[in-house]
Every structure is written in C-alpha cells, then in structure tokens.
Amino acid sequence: MTNETMTLGEALTVRADLQQRLGELRARLIAVAKVQEGEVPAEQPDVLLAEFEQTAERLRTLIARINRTNLTVATADGETLTDALARRDVLTFRYKVHRELAAAASEQAERYSLREIKMKATVDVAELRRTIDDLARNRRELDVALQAANWANTLAD
C-alpha cells in the first residue's frame, strides 16, 4: 500500500476489507492444499499464496499507520485515540460484567416446595442497572467522539 492520503475512518474501512480478503484467501488456500492424485486444483496454490502474502503486507503497513495515527490524534476532549480506545475496551468489559452480575442476581430459581433453600441477591440489582445504563451511555458518547476523530483526521505516514 502506498502512503496515499486518506482519513483514519477510510483506513479503518480498508483494514476491515483487507482482513476479510485475507480470510477468504486463507479458505481458498486450504481448499486447494490437497487434491486427489491425478487431479488439478481449482486454483493454483502458489498464485493464491503470493496474493495472500501481498495482502498481508498491505495490512501490516496499514495497521502500523493506523497505530501511529492513534498515538498522535486526539478527540475533541484532548484524549489521544489510543487512550480513548483503551478506555472504550475497559468500558465494554465493565458493562458486560455488570450486566452479567445483574442478570445472575435477579434470576429467579423455581422452587417446588417451601422446604427448598431460598436464594437472595447479594448485590443491589437496581444500583447495578443504573451503573449499566451509565456505562452504556459513556460508551456511546465515546464511540461518537472516536468516529468524529476518525473522519476528521488524515492517516499518518
């Protein structure tokens, strides 16, 4: 990939396309790795492998440029994209765990008789749900800020 001028948002789209292309090439390579003796493969493995390696190198170069850009570009709040992405990853993880905890605590077990052990929540489910809502809102707002920065900034060389 040449050092063409594109926005970070465009680069992220190209990255996704290249990753998908590599997956398709991988599947095609696996499909022609062996053929019955005397048969010819539907596609030439050496040609596919060369295309795979060329595409992989394009992806490597693009990812390096994206990473360099993420280190230098900031959101409107002044946070680098690298820091914002790390914060988004942690927000996502926290959201998931809080949601799972609230679901587990609010799960009603079926009781067949009054003699069975009654279970009770050890956490405040209502408070957890408020936290979940806050985490989801923070994640949405951060995604908007990241998208704005992605489309407003040029990819680094």
N, C-alpha and C positions, 0 to 999 in steps of 0.2 A: 504494500500500500504506500503510495507516495504521500508526502506530507501535504495533502490537499487541505484547503481551508473548509472547515465545517464547524457547525455548532456542536457543543457537547451532546445535546439532545440527538442530533443526527448521528453522532458517533455511537451513541448507545443503541440506536436502532440498527446501525450497520453491525455492531458487535453481536446483537441477537441474531441477525441474519447469518453471520459467519458461523456462529455456534450451531445454528440449525443445519447449515450446509455441512459442517464437519460431522454432525450426527448422521446425516443422510449418506455421506461418503463412507463413513465407518460401516454402516449397514450394507452398503453395496460391496465394499471390500470383503466383509465377512461372507457375503453370499457367493462370491467367486473365489474364495480361498481354496476350495477343492471342487473338482469335477470328476465325473466318472471317467475312468481310463478310456481314452479314445475320443472323448468329447472336448469341445472347445467352450471356454467360459463365455457367458453372455457379454461380458466386458473384460477388457484387458486389465489385470490387477496392477501392472506397472504404471499404466496411464492413470488409473484411479489413485494409486498411492502417491504419484507425483502431484496430482491435483490436491490431494489431502494435505501433503506437506506444504505446498504453496499456500493453501488456505490457512493452515495452522500458523504459518509465519505471518501472514497478514493480520490474523487475530492477535498474535503476540505483540506485534507492533502497535496495533490499535489500543490494546489494553494498557500498554505502557504509556501511551499518550493520554488516555483517559485518566490513569492514575496520577500522572504529572499535573494534569489539569485540576483534578480534585484536590490536590495539595495546595494549589495557588488561588483557586476561585473561591469566593465567599458568597454566602447567602446574603439577603438584604440585612439580616441581623449581624453580619460580620463573622459568622462562623464558617470555617473552611468546609468545603463539601466533604472532605474526608472525615472531619469531626461530626458533621451532620449525619453522614451515612452510618457512622458508628452509633450515634445516638438513636437513629431510626432502628437499627438492628436490636439494640437493647430495649427500646420501647416495644417492639414487636414481641420479643421474648417475654417481657414483663406482662404484656397484655394477655398472651397465651396462658401463662402460668396462673395469673389472677382469674382468668375465665375458667380454667380447669378446676381451680380451687373452689370457686363459687358453685360450679356445677356439682362437684363432689359433695360439698357441704349441704346443698339444697336437695340432693337426691333423696327421694322418699323410698325407703325399703318397704316391701309388702310384709305385713305382719299377719300371721294366720291365727294367732291367739294372743290374749293379753299376757300370757306367761312368757312370751318371747322377749328378748332383750330389746329395749327401746334405744334407738340411737339419737344423738342430738349433735348439732353442729358445734364445732369448737371455735368457729370464726364468725364474725358479723357479716352475713351474706349481703345485706343492704349496703354496708360500707364498701365491701369488695366490688359490688356492682357500680357504685359511684366512682371508684378508682378505675374500673374497667372503662367507663364512659370517658373519664378524663384522659386515660392513656390513648384511647381510640381518637379522641379529638386532637390531642397533641401529635399523634402520628399523621393524621390527615393534614394538619397545618404544616407539619414538617415536609410532607410529600409535596404540597403546593409550593413551598419555598424552594425545594430541590428542583422541581420541574421548571420553575421560573428561572433559576440559575442555569439549568441545563440548556435552555433555549436562548438565553441572553448572552452566553459566553462562547467564545471560539475555542476550539480544541488546541491544546498546546502542541508544539512540535516535539 
